[in-house]
């Protein structure tokens, strides 16, 4: 067994995110009153975007001085809401993984400079 990276066990995280994405897929068709996920998805990408911004802000603030537990909790909230947003747009985790894979080994400054303005 290999040692975990400084960021932890990547395979475990990938498996958890994959299961969470599957759960989001399953709950997408649930009754809104029975599922927060279904309610979010029915509210549309704009409302989900607002939640991603809100949760991202909470994570940013937690990073500046809250406990490690609070930071991890806020990061989990960001990941969940990001996955719901991806589901709303029909974008798979695999598509995100392909983008990250392409960027591997590239300086973040170089990668950013190569992006076309949107």
ABEGO torsion letter per residue (X at the ends): XBBBBAAEBAAAAAAAAAAAAAAAAAAAABBAAABAAAAAAAAEAAAAAAAAAAAAAAAAAAAAGBBAAAAAAAAAAAAAAAAAAAAAAGBBAAAAAAAAAAABGBBAAAAAAABBBX
